[in-house]
Amino acid sequence: MLKNYFKTAIRNLLRGKGSTLINISGLAMGITCSLVLFLLVRHLSSYDNFHSKRDRIYRVVSESDGNDGKQYTSGVPTVLPDAFRTDFPEVENIMFGEYRAPALITLPQPKGEPKKYEERSGVVIIEPGFFQIFDRPVLIGDAQKGLAEPNSAVISKRSALKYFGKEDAIGEVLKFENIEYKVAAVAEDYPSNTDFPFDVMLSYITVKKDREQSGWNSIWSDQQCYILLKEGETPSKIQSRLPAFAEKYIGKDDPDNTQFALEPLSDLHFDTRYETFSYNTVERGMLMAFGVIGFILIITACINFVNLATAEAIKRSKEVGIRKSLGSTKGQLIRQFLGETGLITLISLLIAIALSQLALTFLNPFLDLHLSLNFGSDLQLWGFIILVSAIVALMAGLYPAFVVSGFQPALALKNLISNKNSSGYNLRRGLVVAQFMISQFFIIGTIVVIDQMNYFQKKDLGFRKDAILMVPVPERVSVRAMEGVSKLRTLREEAAVMPGVQAVSLNSDPPSSGHVSGTNLKVEGGDENYATQVKQIDGNYASLFGLQFIAGKNLQDLDTATGFVVNEKLAHTVGFANAAEIEGKILKMRGKTLPVVGVVKDFHTVSLRSAIEPLVLMNQVSEYRYLALQVKAGAVQDVLAKLRPMWERSYPDYIFSYEFLDQKIEEFYEGERRISVLLSVFSSIAIFIGCLGLFGLVTFMANQKTKEIGVRKVMGASVESIVFMFSREFLKLISLGFLIAAPTAWWVMNMFLDEFAYKITIGPGIFLIGLVTTLVIAMATVGYRSFKAAVVNPVKSLRSE
């Protein structure tokens, strides 16, 4: 019996080659997308879930009052861990770590210059509790003991091979920030799905005394604290006492109203309010969206199958009638048709696996991932493939099987079952509507994301960003260290006279940066505290970046502050309706009481996700981190060639590097750029699958109406009228799909745009483009096939059966 079913299935699939090809193509594309998205979602949702104590691991985070609501940071004061150990006996272990990325590692050599490595993945200065809280296998040595001792290091296996050419690197020496560390242990390389990407771990006790000088009033997001609760303890027991803890150590009069909270490890990768050591978070809503997209694309492929299967059921009505007359039961017919669907699904699955492997070769470098199809040991992958195959086979095959097997033998044998009076006619119309609703939703979403990206690129940020090189200055100096100050100024002056250089500035940050320094200030005569960002600059900064003054004057080119320049937002925040009126007012900030000497127009200091914040510009040579150069067009390579040796003479122990400011700003929106590309791909696939089905349905209609077309042509009908006859029905269905897709897309994409303080408005033009795009593609598909049917010689049409 099974052999007979298989032979029959093969014959029927080969008989309808066109429909079979369309079904396999659509299902293969749908399964490919779902398979790739499954790998992506599984990877992103698996971050740090491999730790055996994960249910008891929490991060201590900080919250404070800002000018416009709560501010959140993953950092805590450096003195918090010891206080936590004393005040919370419910905690079994505590780990404090300071992450520095990028970082320069040097290897002292017996002879010659030291070897230098710039580690983009960074360095962590960490307490030994890391290896008691988190699961990180140690291959050689004692990591726990090593990190408990000064000047000790634990490195990964790949770092040991990279630095020393051997896995057993115990006793080898490396240097970071002029401090030597001896390797005490070698750990297994960190997995790709972790927010603790540590290759080089240095003992925190080496620098603890220096770090704790900042006390309770300094918080940096890359200085984080993790705790391990004792068995049976609950986080709520600690959380309820944290307000009293903050008051005890920070005081009641804290202007920031700093509070602490516990965040479970399971939320770490998905809470975008806080940074992680990997600088990589993703909202759970995004994972859900990817999952829904994968499911939707499979649905669209199944819709094709159902459409074509029910439409072609009329062709097989005589076959069903004969089989029933010869004694076949409905159950046997259902099994036969489900068998055909299963065979198509199997072929589609094999093609989808090959396409998925191909897709991963492009997706992995694009998303900086290492996804793979590991059929040898990945049971979850096998489970997903089996589940998807079963769902596709049932969804695509069950309804058509019931429709075809339900034909009455008498009507079937008399050929009285037609396309319109078959039970699948209205279903097919509904499925076409659903299919093009999905396609148009994707198109509108893609247009919105691309328009928002274009808005980012074109929006005036309030400063000059083109042709500006940002060169890191690796050493911090103090005013007392005149040699260091002189080195900085000499480098700036030598760079300023280089051919092709228009302006040079020393500063802590460019106008817009991912690094934000913040503090509080008071206006003299008032008691209210205001949060503000701070940038340290020299006298050339404003002219180099094209900042516009609306009142007062620029800062002098001094090493220490004698006055402040503020932006309009700060003036408005402290109570001046006319921003220029703040000139001459005295501000108290960071122990300094100085006048406002100038006011600049607002400019964007962070990405366009956030509104413009109050800002203070001031002189402070000890905080300069960059040398900024405005370079003439076409002179960049010549400038770099001359600047490199000049910089290396000043800083021979470091590696020269640079960034273009405009490219650095574009990195703010790397996530959105990737989303726009992925949406474009998914939109194209959804439209492709939809058009496959549309082509199949029009082909079927043309075959059904062969004689009707011949009669119409004999009676004088034009080719255009015949093409319109085919297109009219689909125009209605696509328009109905648009009426459903438009409000849905408007609602979803407005939620996406709400993440940005500065955004586009979704106007009618976007929806019109979406509708027109769908109509053009669909009508091109319908028109091509119907045109072929319309130009056939009517003599041939009338001779056909």
SULWO-V94157 format. One record per residue. N is the residue number from 1. RES is the residue in one letter. PSI is psi in whole degrees, -180 to 180 (NA if undefined). OMEGA is omega in radians with two decimals (* if undefined). NEAR is the number of other ideal C-beta (glycine too) atoms within 8 Angstrom. Layout:
n->(N:N)
res->(RES:RES)
psi->(PSI:PSI)
omega->(OMEGA:OMEGA)
near->(NEAR:NEAR)
This chain:
n->(1:2:3:4:5:6:7:8:9:10:11:12:13:14:15:16:17:18:19:20:21:22:23:24:25:26:27:28:29:30:31:32:33:34:35:36:37:38:39:40:41:42:43:44:45:46:47:48:49:50:51:52:53:54:55:56:57:58:59:60:61:62:63:64:65:66:67:68:69:70:71:72:73:74:75:76:77:78:79:80:81:82:83:84:85:86:87:88:89:90:91:92:93:94:95:96:97:98:99:100:101:102:103:104:105:106:107:108:109:110:111:112:113:114:115:116:117:118:119:120:121:122:123:124:125:126:127:128:129:130:131:132:133:134:135:136:137:138:139:140:141:142:143:144:145:146:147:148:149:150:151:152:153:154:155:156:157:158:159:160:161:162:163:164:165:166:167:168:169:170:171:172:173:174:175:176:177:178:179:180:181:182:183:184:185:186:187:188:189:190:191:192:193:194:195:196:197:198:199:200:201:202:203:204:205:206:207:208:209:210:211:212:213:214:215:216:217:218:219:220:221:222:223:224:225:226:227:228:229:230:231:232:233:234:235:236:237:238:239:240:241:242:243:244:245:246:247:248:249:250:251:252:253:254:255:256:257:258:259:260:261:262:263:264:265:266:267:268:269:270:271:272:273:274:275:276:277:278:279:280:281:282:283:284:285:286:287:288:289:290:291:292:293:294:295:296:297:298:299:300:301:302:303:304:305:306:307:308:309:310:311:312:313:314:315:316:317:318:319:320:321:322:323:324:325:326:327:328:329:330:331:332:333:334:335:336:337:338:339:340:341:342:343:344:345:346:347:348:349:350:351:352:353:354:355:356:357:358:359:360:361:362:363:364:365:366:367:368:369:370:371:372:373:374:375:376:377:378:379:380:381:382:383:384:385:386:387:388:389:390:391:392:393:394:395:396:397:398:399:400:401:402:403:404:405:406:407:408:409:410:411:412:413:414:415:416:417:418:419:420:421:422:423:424:425:426:427:428:429:430:431:432:433:434:435:436:437:438:439:440:441:442:443:444:445:446:447:448:449:450:451:452:453:454:455:456:457:458:459:460:461:462:463:464:465:466:467:468:469:470:471:472:473:474:475:476:477:478:479:480:481:482:483:484:485:486:487:488:489:490:491:492:493:494:495:496:497:498:499:500:501:502:503:504:505:506:507:508:509:510:511:512:513:514:515:516:517:518:519:520:521:522:523:524:525:526:527:528:529:530:531:532:533:534:535:536:537:538:539:540:541:542:543:544:545:546:547:548:549:550:551:552:553:554:555:556:557:558:559:560:561:562:563:564:565:566:567:568:569:570:571:572:573:574:575:576:577:578:579:580:581:582:583:584:585:586:587:588:589:590:591:592:593:594:595:596:597:598:599:600:601:602:603:604:605:606:607:608:609:610:611:612:613:614:615:616:617:618:619:620:621:622:623:624:625:626:627:628:629:630:631:632:633:634:635:636:637:638:639:640:641:642:643:644:645:646:647:648:649:650:651:652:653:654:655:656:657:658:659:660:661:662:663:664:665:666:667:668:669:670:671:672:673:674:675:676:677:678:679:680:681:682:683:684:685:686:687:688:689:690:691:692:693:694:695:696:697:698:699:700:701:702:703:704:705:706:707:708:709:710:711:712:713:714:715:716:717:718:719:720:721:722:723:724:725:726:727:728:729:730:731:732:733:734:735:736:737:738:739:740:741:742:743:744:745:746:747:748:749:750:751:752:753:754:755:756:757:758:759:760:761:762:763:764:765:766:767:768:769:770:771:772:773:774:775:776:777:778:779:780:781:782:783:784:785:786:787:788:789:790:791:792:793:794:795:796:797:798:799:800:801)
res->(M:L:K:N:Y:F:K:T:A:I:R:N:L:L:R:G:K:G:S:T:L:I:N:I:S:G:L:A:M:G:I:T:C:S:L:V:L:F:L:L:V:R:H:L:S:S:Y:D:N:F:H:S:K:R:D:R:I:Y:R:V:V:S:E:S:D:G:N:D:G:K:Q:Y:T:S:G:V:P:T:V:L:P:D:A:F:R:T:D:F:P:E:V:E:N:I:M:F:G:E:Y:R:A:P:A:L:I:T:L:P:Q:P:K:G:E:P:K:K:Y:E:E:R:S:G:V:V:I:I:E:P:G:F:F:Q:I:F:D:R:P:V:L:I:G:D:A:Q:K:G:L:A:E:P:N:S:A:V:I:S:K:R:S:A:L:K:Y:F:G:K:E:D:A:I:G:E:V:L:K:F:E:N:I:E:Y:K:V:A:A:V:A:E:D:Y:P:S:N:T:D:F:P:F:D:V:M:L:S:Y:I:T:V:K:K:D:R:E:Q:S:G:W:N:S:I:W:S:D:Q:Q:C:Y:I:L:L:K:E:G:E:T:P:S:K:I:Q:S:R:L:P:A:F:A:E:K:Y:I:G:K:D:D:P:D:N:T:Q:F:A:L:E:P:L:S:D:L:H:F:D:T:R:Y:E:T:F:S:Y:N:T:V:E:R:G:M:L:M:A:F:G:V:I:G:F:I:L:I:I:T:A:C:I:N:F:V:N:L:A:T:A:E:A:I:K:R:S:K:E:V:G:I:R:K:S:L:G:S:T:K:G:Q:L:I:R:Q:F:L:G:E:T:G:L:I:T:L:I:S:L:L:I:A:I:A:L:S:Q:L:A:L:T:F:L:N:P:F:L:D:L:H:L:S:L:N:F:G:S:D:L:Q:L:W:G:F:I:I:L:V:S:A:I:V:A:L:M:A:G:L:Y:P:A:F:V:V:S:G:F:Q:P:A:L:A:L:K:N:L:I:S:N:K:N:S:S:G:Y:N:L:R:R:G:L:V:V:A:Q:F:M:I:S:Q:F:F:I:I:G:T:I:V:V:I:D:Q:M:N:Y:F:Q:K:K:D:L:G:F:R:K:D:A:I:L:M:V:P:V:P:E:R:V:S:V:R:A:M:E:G:V:S:K:L:R:T:L:R:E:E:A:A:V:M:P:G:V:Q:A:V:S:L:N:S:D:P:P:S:S:G:H:V:S:G:T:N:L:K:V:E:G:G:D:E:N:Y:A:T:Q:V:K:Q:I:D:G:N:Y:A:S:L:F:G:L:Q:F:I:A:G:K:N:L:Q:D:L:D:T:A:T:G:F:V:V:N:E:K:L:A:H:T:V:G:F:A:N:A:A:E:I:E:G:K:I:L:K:M:R:G:K:T:L:P:V:V:G:V:V:K:D:F:H:T:V:S:L:R:S:A:I:E:P:L:V:L:M:N:Q:V:S:E:Y:R:Y:L:A:L:Q:V:K:A:G:A:V:Q:D:V:L:A:K:L:R:P:M:W:E:R:S:Y:P:D:Y:I:F:S:Y:E:F:L:D:Q:K:I:E:E:F:Y:E:G:E:R:R:I:S:V:L:L:S:V:F:S:S:I:A:I:F:I:G:C:L:G:L:F:G:L:V:T:F:M:A:N:Q:K:T:K:E:I:G:V:R:K:V:M:G:A:S:V:E:S:I:V:F:M:F:S:R:E:F:L:K:L:I:S:L:G:F:L:I:A:A:P:T:A:W:W:V:M:N:M:F:L:D:E:F:A:Y:K:I:T:I:G:P:G:I:F:L:I:G:L:V:T:T:L:V:I:A:M:A:T:V:G:Y:R:S:F:K:A:A:V:V:N:P:V:K:S:L:R:S:E)
psi->(-48:-40:-39:-43:-43:-45:-44:-42:-45:-45:-46:-38:-39:-31:-41:65:-41:-51:-40:-44:-43:-45:-45:-42:-47:-47:-39:-43:-44:-45:-37:-49:-44:-36:-45:-43:-33:-47:-41:-50:-41:-43:-48:-31:-3:6:121:24:5:-4:130:-26:21:-30:-13:5:132:152:138:122:166:144:145:167:131:-176:-29:31:-166:145:141:141:148:-11:161:162:147:-22:-3:-42:-45:-39:-36:-42:-37:-41:-15:86:-10:-12:127:-37:154:141:126:135:145:120:135:114:134:170:150:121:130:147:109:140:143:-37:140:-172:148:152:141:137:123:112:106:-29:-9:-179:143:134:115:155:157:-15:-15:-44:-10:-24:-46:155:107:101:138:125:-42:137:-173:97:-40:-49:-38:-48:-13:-9:148:150:37:156:150:128:161:165:-44:-33:-38:-44:-37:-46:-44:-3:16:154:-38:92:18:131:-13:157:136:163:134:126:47:17:131:139:138:132:122:-20:157:125:162:149:144:146:166:-21:58:150:17:69:68:116:-33:117:120:147:126:-29:-22:-37:6:-48:-42:-43:-36:-4:-21:-19:-153:-11:12:126:130:133:-22:10:99:155:131:142:154:115:150:156:132:-13:152:145:-30:-30:-37:-43:-39:-22:-2:-37:-42:-36:-47:-42:-37:-43:-31:-31:161:-25:23:118:-25:-12:51:132:159:154:161:133:122:150:-32:-19:-8:-48:-10:0:99:-3:-25:149:154:169:-21:-5:38:106:156:136:144:-31:-33:-39:-41:-40:-43:-42:-43:-40:-45:-43:-42:-41:-33:-41:-44:-37:-40:-34:-43:-48:-49:-44:-53:-39:-44:-33:-40:-2:-31:-36:-30:11:-40:-40:-44:-42:-45:-45:-41:-37:-30:4:3:138:166:-38:-41:-40:-40:-44:-38:-49:-35:-35:-41:-43:-42:-38:-44:-42:-41:-46:-43:-39:-43:-41:-40:-38:-43:-42:-37:-43:-40:-43:-37:-28:-24:-39:-41:-51:-31:-40:3:51:176:54:148:158:100:89:-14:-35:-3:93:-33:-39:-45:-44:-42:-44:-45:-43:-47:-42:-44:-44:-46:-46:-41:-46:-43:-30:-23:-51:-50:-37:-42:-38:-51:-43:-14:0:140:130:-41:-47:-39:-44:-28:3:39:5:120:171:-46:-34:1:153:-13:-2:-54:-34:-44:-41:-44:-38:-36:-42:-47:-42:-45:-18:-44:-46:-45:-32:-47:-41:-47:-43:-42:-43:-41:-47:-43:-41:-39:-39:-41:-36:-42:-43:-31:-19:136:118:-6:7:166:131:-10:143:38:123:134:113:119:142:113:-19:135:148:162:160:-32:-29:79:-29:-43:-41:-43:-38:-43:-50:-36:-44:-42:-44:-37:-39:-33:-27:5:140:135:-12:125:-31:153:142:143:136:168:-31:153:171:-40:126:155:-14:120:127:130:158:-171:154:163:148:131:131:-8:161:-10:139:141:134:142:152:156:135:135:127:163:-172:-13:-10:-50:-42:-39:-45:3:35:141:125:134:-10:152:-152:174:163:149:162:77:168:-29:161:135:-2:168:144:133:165:171:-40:-41:-42:-44:-39:-39:0:10:113:-40:110:-32:-21:-15:-14:132:-16:151:129:144:119:131:43:5:141:102:157:157:118:-14:158:128:155:150:140:161:121:-17:-168:167:4:-28:148:159:134:159:147:139:130:134:160:137:95:-27:-14:4:128:-13:150:116:134:127:120:143:151:133:-3:6:-49:-38:-41:-45:-40:-36:-32:-37:-55:-34:-45:-42:-28:-36:-34:70:-19:4:171:128:136:167:164:150:129:-43:-37:-37:-38:-38:-28:-21:-32:24:-40:-45:-35:-42:-40:-42:-39:-45:-42:-39:-41:-47:-38:-44:-41:-43:-42:-41:-47:-43:-42:-31:-48:-41:-43:-42:-42:-42:-39:-45:-44:-41:-40:-38:-31:23:-51:-39:-41:-41:-44:-46:-41:-40:-36:2:6:140:163:-40:-40:-34:-42:-42:-35:-41:-38:-29:-47:-42:-31:-43:-45:-40:-40:-39:-40:-38:-40:-27:-40:-38:-55:-34:-47:-39:-44:-47:-45:-26:-35:-39:-45:-22:-14:-14:135:-29:122:167:166:131:102:177:-26:-37:-44:-37:-42:-42:-44:-48:-42:-47:-45:-43:-47:-46:-44:-29:-40:-51:-44:-40:-49:-39:-31:-41:-38:-35:-25:1:142:123:-25:-44:-38:-43:-21:-17:155:NA)
omega->(-3.13:3.12:3.12:3.10:-3.09:3.12:-3.14:-3.14:3.14:-3.13:-3.11:3.12:3.13:3.12:3.12:-3.04:-3.10:-3.14:3.14:3.14:3.13:-3.13:-3.13:3.14:-3.12:-3.13:3.14:3.12:3.14:3.14:3.10:-3.14:-3.11:-3.13:3.13:3.14:3.05:3.12:-3.12:-3.11:3.13:-3.13:-3.08:-3.12:-3.08:-3.06:3.04:3.06:3.14:3.13:-3.06:-3.12:-2.99:-3.12:-3.12:-3.09:-3.14:3.02:3.03:-3.12:-3.07:3.04:3.12:3.14:3.03:3.13:-3.06:3.12:-3.07:3.01:-3.03:3.06:3.14:-3.10:3.06:3.06:-3.09:-3.11:-3.10:-3.05:-3.14:3.10:3.13:3.12:-3.10:-2.96:-3.07:3.12:3.11:-3.09:-3.14:-3.11:-3.14:3.09:3.06:-3.13:3.08:-3.05:3.13:3.14:-0.12:-3.09:3.12:3.06:3.07:3.13:3.11:-3.14:3.12:3.12:3.06:-3.09:3.08:3.04:-3.08:3.13:3.04:-3.08:3.10:3.13:2.97:-3.13:3.07:3.04:-2.77:3.08:-3.08:-3.14:-3.14:-3.05:3.03:-3.11:-3.05:3.11:3.06:-3.07:3.08:-3.08:-3.07:3.06:-3.11:-3.08:-3.12:-3.14:-3.10:-3.11:3.10:-3.09:3.10:3.04:3.08:-3.11:2.97:-3.11:3.12:3.13:-3.11:3.11:3.11:3.12:-3.11:-3.06:-2.94:3.10:3.14:-3.13:3.13:-3.08:-3.12:3.12:3.10:-3.05:2.99:-3.02:3.09:-3.12:3.08:3.07:3.13:3.12:3.11:-3.11:-3.12:-3.12:3.06:-3.09:3.05:3.10:3.14:3.12:-3.10:-3.09:3.10:3.04:3.09:-3.02:-3.01:2.99:-3.14:-3.14:-3.09:-3.06:-3.09:-3.11:3.12:-3.06:-3.02:-3.09:3.14:-3.10:-3.04:3.08:-3.14:3.03:-3.02:-3.00:3.12:-3.14:3.11:-2.99:-3.13:3.01:-2.95:-3.09:3.12:-3.13:3.04:3.13:3.03:3.09:3.10:3.12:-3.13:3.14:-3.12:3.14:3.10:-3.09:-3.10:-3.11:-3.11:3.07:3.11:3.09:3.13:-3.14:-3.13:-3.01:-3.12:3.11:-3.12:-3.03:3.12:-3.11:-3.14:-3.03:-3.09:3.08:3.13:-3.13:3.09:3.10:-3.12:3.13:-3.11:3.13:-2.95:-3.02:-3.00:3.14:-3.03:3.07:-3.02:3.05:2.96:3.11:3.11:-3.06:-3.02:3.06:3.13:-3.14:3.11:3.10:3.11:3.10:3.10:-3.14:3.11:3.12:3.13:3.13:3.11:3.14:-3.12:-3.12:3.03:3.13:-3.13:3.10:3.10:3.10:3.07:-3.08:-3.12:3.13:-3.07:-3.11:-3.14:3.12:-3.11:3.12:-3.12:3.11:-3.05:-3.10:3.12:3.10:-3.13:3.14:3.13:-3.12:3.14:3.13:-3.14:3.03:3.11:3.10:3.11:3.13:3.12:3.12:3.12:3.13:3.13:-3.10:3.05:3.08:3.09:3.11:3.13:3.13:3.09:3.14:3.14:3.11:3.12:-3.13:3.13:3.08:-3.12:3.12:3.11:3.13:3.12:3.11:3.10:-3.13:-3.11:3.11:3.07:-3.06:-3.08:3.09:-3.13:-3.13:-3.12:-3.13:3.11:3.13:-3.14:3.04:-3.09:-3.09:-3.10:-3.05:-3.06:-3.12:3.10:3.12:3.08:3.14:3.14:-3.12:3.13:3.14:-3.14:3.14:3.14:-3.13:-3.12:-3.12:-3.13:-3.11:-3.07:-2.99:-2.99:-3.10:3.10:3.13:3.12:-3.14:-3.07:-3.10:-3.11:3.12:3.08:-3.06:-3.08:3.14:-3.12:-3.11:3.11:3.14:-3.13:3.10:-3.10:-3.12:-3.05:-3.09:3.04:-3.04:-3.10:-3.01:-3.12:3.09:-3.14:3.11:3.12:-3.13:3.06:3.08:-3.13:-3.09:-3.11:2.95:3.12:-3.13:-3.11:3.06:3.13:-3.12:-3.14:3.12:3.13:3.13:-3.14:-3.11:3.14:3.10:3.11:3.09:3.08:3.10:3.11:-3.05:-3.04:-3.05:3.08:-3.11:3.10:3.12:3.12:-3.12:-3.09:3.08:3.10:3.10:3.05:-3.10:-3.13:3.00:-2.91:-3.06:3.03:-3.13:3.00:-3.13:-3.13:-3.12:-3.03:3.13:3.13:3.12:-3.14:3.13:3.12:-3.06:3.10:3.11:-3.14:-3.08:3.11:3.12:-3.07:-3.09:3.10:3.07:3.13:3.13:-3.11:3.14:-3.14:3.14:2.96:-3.06:3.10:-3.09:2.94:-3.12:3.12:-3.00:3.03:3.11:-3.11:3.04:-3.08:3.10:3.07:3.08:3.03:2.99:-3.08:-3.09:3.12:-3.12:-3.05:3.09:3.11:3.09:3.14:2.95:-3.12:3.00:3.11:-3.00:3.01:-3.07:-3.11:-2.97:-3.04:-3.12:-3.13:-3.09:3.04:3.08:-3.05:3.12:3.04:3.09:3.04:-3.01:-3.14:3.03:3.01:-3.11:-3.07:3.13:3.13:-3.02:2.97:3.12:-3.13:2.87:-3.10:3.07:-3.12:-3.10:3.13:3.13:3.12:-3.08:-3.11:2.96:-3.14:3.12:3.04:-3.02:-3.09:-3.09:-3.14:3.12:-3.14:3.12:-3.09:3.09:3.06:-3.07:3.08:3.08:3.13:3.06:-2.97:-3.14:2.98:-3.09:-3.13:3.11:3.12:3.04:3.11:2.97:-3.05:-3.10:3.08:-3.10:-3.11:2.99:-3.03:3.08:3.10:-3.12:2.99:-3.06:3.02:3.03:-3.08:3.04:3.00:-3.01:-3.10:-3.11:-3.12:-3.09:-3.06:2.89:-3.12:3.14:2.99:-2.98:3.08:3.12:3.10:-3.08:-3.01:-3.07:3.11:3.14:-3.14:-3.13:-3.14:-3.08:-3.06:-3.14:3.10:3.14:-3.10:3.04:-3.14:-3.07:-3.05:-3.10:-3.05:-3.13:3.14:3.08:-3.14:3.07:2.98:-3.05:-3.11:3.10:3.12:3.11:3.10:3.13:3.06:-2.99:-3.13:3.12:3.13:3.11:3.13:3.11:-3.12:3.12:3.14:3.12:3.11:3.12:-3.12:3.10:-3.14:-3.13:3.13:3.12:3.13:3.14:3.13:-3.13:3.04:3.13:3.14:3.12:3.14:-3.14:3.13:3.08:3.12:-3.14:-3.14:3.11:-3.14:-3.03:-3.08:-3.13:3.14:3.12:3.12:3.12:-3.13:-3.13:3.09:-3.13:3.04:-3.14:3.12:3.08:-3.12:-3.11:3.12:3.09:3.13:3.12:3.11:-3.01:-2.99:-3.11:-3.09:3.05:3.12:-3.08:3.12:3.10:3.09:3.08:3.12:-3.13:3.08:-3.06:-3.01:-3.13:3.11:3.13:3.12:-3.12:-3.10:-3.07:3.02:3.06:3.08:-3.10:3.14:3.08:-3.04:3.07:3.14:-2.97:3.07:3.00:3.13:-3.10:-3.12:-3.13:3.14:-3.14:3.12:3.10:3.13:-3.13:-3.11:3.13:-3.14:-3.12:-3.12:-3.12:-3.11:-3.12:3.04:3.11:-3.13:-3.08:-3.14:-3.06:-3.13:3.09:3.10:3.13:-3.04:-3.08:3.10:3.11:-3.11:3.11:3.10:-3.13:-3.08:3.11:-3.06:3.14:*)
near->(4:5:6:7:11:10:8:10:12:9:8:10:12:8:6:10:8:8:11:11:8:14:14:12:9:15:18:13:15:17:15:12:14:13:15:14:12:11:13:13:12:9:11:10:8:8:10:13:8:8:11:4:10:11:4:11:15:12:14:15:13:14:11:11:7:8:7:4:4:7:9:9:12:11:10:13:10:13:10:14:13:7:10:14:9:6:8:11:3:8:14:7:9:13:16:15:15:12:11:10:10:8:11:12:13:12:13:8:8:3:3:3:4:9:8:11:10:9:13:6:6:13:14:14:12:15:12:14:12:14:11:9:13:11:7:12:6:13:8:9:11:8:15:9:9:15:18:9:10:6:9:15:13:14:14:13:11:8:10:16:10:6:14:8:4:7:9:7:13:10:6:10:10:14:12:12:3:3:9:8:14:10:17:14:12:16:14:9:8:10:6:6:8:10:11:12:10:11:12:16:14:13:16:14:10:12:9:9:6:6:11:9:6:8:9:8:6:8:10:7:10:10:14:14:14:15:16:14:14:9:6:3:11:5:10:6:9:13:9:6:10:12:7:7:13:12:9:7:10:9:6:4:4:9:6:9:7:11:10:13:10:13:11:9:11:6:8:14:12:10:9:7:4:14:9:11:14:8:6:7:10:10:8:7:6:8:13:8:8:11:10:8:11:14:9:10:16:15:12:16:16:13:13:18:16:16:14:15:15:16:13:11:14:11:6:10:14:9:7:14:14:9:9:12:8:6:5:7:6:7:6:8:15:11:9:12:14:13:11:13:15:10:12:15:14:9:9:14:13:8:10:14:11:8:11:12:9:8:10:13:8:8:12:11:7:8:8:5:9:5:10:6:11:7:6:4:4:9:6:7:12:9:8:10:11:8:8:13:11:8:9:16:12:9:10:17:16:9:10:16:14:9:14:14:11:7:14:5:10:7:11:15:10:6:7:6:10:7:9:5:6:12:7:13:11:6:11:13:9:8:11:17:12:11:15:16:13:14:15:17:12:13:14:16:14:12:11:15:14:10:10:13:12:8:11:11:7:5:8:3:10:10:10:8:12:6:7:16:13:13:13:9:12:6:8:8:12:7:9:4:8:6:6:11:12:8:11:13:9:9:13:14:8:9:13:9:6:10:6:10:15:6:10:13:13:15:14:11:10:13:14:13:10:5:5:8:10:7:9:10:11:12:13:9:4:7:3:6:8:13:13:14:11:13:14:12:14:12:10:12:14:13:9:13:14:7:13:7:12:9:9:10:5:9:16:8:7:9:7:8:10:7:12:13:15:15:13:11:11:14:15:10:9:11:5:9:4:6:11:10:9:14:11:5:10:10:15:9:14:5:3:8:6:11:9:15:10:14:16:15:10:9:13:11:12:11:8:11:8:8:6:9:12:14:13:15:14:15:15:11:13:8:9:15:9:13:14:17:13:11:13:8:5:4:11:10:6:9:15:10:7:9:12:9:7:11:12:9:6:9:10:6:6:9:6:9:7:9:8:9:13:9:8:11:10:10:7:12:10:8:6:11:10:10:9:12:9:8:12:10:8:12:13:8:12:14:13:9:16:15:11:12:16:13:12:15:13:14:10:12:10:14:7:8:9:12:9:7:15:15:10:10:12:8:6:5:7:6:8:6:9:15:12:8:8:15:12:8:7:14:10:8:12:14:9:9:17:15:7:10:15:13:7:10:15:11:8:10:13:9:7:10:12:7:5:9:7:7:10:8:4:9:5:5:6:12:12:8:10:16:12:8:9:16:10:8:10:14:11:8:12:13:10:9:13:15:10:9:13:11:6:11:5:11:7:9:13:10:5:8:1)
